[in-house]
Amino acid sequence: MKDDGRRFLGLNQPIVNSQFGYFNPTITTKDRVQSNLKHLLLTNKGERIMQPNFGCDIYRTLFENIDNIELPFETLKDRISDQIKLWMPYILLRYVGITVSDEDSNTVTVSVDYTWYGNTKDTLDIDIIIK
């Protein structure tokens, strides 16, 4: 493969077959930050080898038996904030929102507004389908 000057910064999700093989790389810092944040949000604690406290437990929280729908969302927002501060200190969290879709009550959207490296504002929205 010819060296075209690009440097790969990390791995993107989902894992798909690309021109670089099954591990599609991130090339820009913005893509790397979003991919790392997505990995952090979608990982349950205990899933990452040698890092048992890495992850936000979104799926575990959403599949708990609950009486009050708002209570786990508030707990989850705090957990997301704490995990970002711990694992991604270069991100300044501005807002975390968790909403249930009006059209499909089985879809929960996690929205994270943040600033990375002090000056670049960005948003990550993740739709989680509960079936």
Steps between C-alpha positions, in 0.01 A plus 500: 500500500633842405576749781278800429599693813191416705544398859239291671398619846269222616225256410152594389174322573337287378759247392444459127703386205663809350792570273720469810361163612240434766628769733391828345741768627430855609713755322393833652513600866126576494422146381733355764337697783148401388598135457665487844196665659267257326708206626485636855123553489414162348727288721365338815728485802693174504501456120842652440787272594732639771274806544199374701378853583496622137152562362169667570266200543234652274355164399494367857324814618240494223416134560450534877154453647390850595196673640600860427636554145679824593711360785731272296546774240630743765732231639619419148571868423717522813682179409569623145637827638724319751633254240582776250687694770695188594583348160488798264627803695555696177120522460303771678144377532233763433178296496378140527146425393309174495165491325248237399379534142144625452457279193646178642505449876769233453757754381704700749733777378807598699625847401833635617607859429864560574808704427826322429853632533356822636350659192315266266129446572336178391198277559463124502154341475463126551169321440454188711219265402354299787328183385 
